[in-house]
């Protein structure tokens, strides 16, 4: 007997797509993007980039986007803008930005997708994605 997850049309992975843009008026930001223990990008963010990663459908994961070594100036800005994070076509940024944490050297803790301080923006998915999504969209618990 074939079960639902064995059907050929059933995908066993998630696609994560992250789009980032820099502001370079006071220098090029150093950017680090990690998904779980994997470094997806590390280096100067000269231009907009799009990162794509495949993860297991049932995997618990953590997305961290960091800006490092910023030199602060009152006149000119250096920053990283998280333009979009799509998980299997579900738009996290900008609609669910409030579910992420932003740890930074200025103790700014408002929901944001604008990384203007040295620090790390983090989105933790603490259960399989579709269970998390069901709860995050206020549809209640999705049974396992």
N, C-alpha and C positions, 0 to 999 in steps of 0.2 A: 504494500500500500504506500503510495506516495504522499508525503506530508507537505504542507504548504511551503516550508522553507526549502524543500528539495525541487520545487518547480523551477524550470529554466529561467522564467522571467523574474525570479526573486534575486535581488542584489544582496550580496553578503558584505558589502563595504559601503562606507560613507565617503563622499567627496567634500573636503574642506577647501574653500577658496578664500584667500585673504588678499585684499587690495590696499596698498599703503601709498601715501604721497608725502614727500618732504616739504618743509619750508626751510629755505637755505639762506635767508637774508643775513644771518650772523654766523655762517659756516654750515657745512654739511653734517647732518646728524649721524651718529653711529647707531645702528639699529640691530637688534637681535630678536629673532622670532624662533620660539621653541614650541613644539607640540609634543607633550609628554617629555621624554628624555632626548628627543631628536632636534638638533639645531637645523632649522629650515633655511635660515638666512642669518648671516652675521657680517656686518661691514658698513661702509658708508652708504647712505641712501641718497644717491644723486638724483634719481628720477623715480617716478611712480613705478611700482612693481606689483605683480600678481603672483602669488604663491598657491600651488595646488598640492594637496596631500590626500592620499587614500588611507582610511582607517577601517578596521573591522567594525561591522555593524553593531556589535555588542560591547565594543571597547569603551572604557571610561577614559576621558582625556582632559587635558589641561592645555589651554592656549595662552602663551605669554609673549607679549610684545614689549620690548624695552627700548628706551632711548638712553644712551650712555655718553658721558664726557661732554655734556653741553656747557658752553661758556655763556653765562647770562649777560644780557645787555638790556638797558632800558629803551634803547632806540630801535634795535633790530632783533628779529625773532629767528629762532631755530626750533623746529618742532617736527613731529610725525603725526600725520592725520590717518586714522583708520577709516578708509573710505567705505569698505564693505567687508563683512565676514558672512559668507554663505556656507551653511552646512546642509548638504543634500538639497540645495535650492531654497532652504529656509533662511531668511535674512535676519541675522543677529544684530548687526550694526547697520542702520541706526536704531531699529525698533526695540531691541532688547538690551541696549547698552547698560541699562540700570542693573542688570544681573551680573555685571563684571565689577571687579575691584581695581582701583588705580593706586598703587603704592609708589610714593615719590618723595623726594627730598624737601618738598614744601608742605607736606601733610594735606594736600588737596584731595578731598575724598568724595567729590561729586561725580555723578554718572557722566562720563565723557568718552569721546572717541578722538579727542585732541590731546596728544602727549606733548605738553609744553614744558615739562620738568623732567629732570633725570629720574627715571623710575621705571616701573613695570606695570602694564595693564594686564590683568589676568581674568580669563573666563574658565571656570571649572565646571565641567560636566561630570557630575558625580554618580551617574547611573547610565545605562544605555541611552543613546541620544533620543530615541523616539519616546521613551518613558519620561525623560527630562523635558522634552518639548511639550508633551501632553500636559504636564504640570505647569510649565512656564507660561503656557497660553490659557491657563485657568480652565482647563477641561477636566480637572480632577486627576486621579491616579489611573494609570494605564496598567492593567493587570499583566503579570508576567506569565 
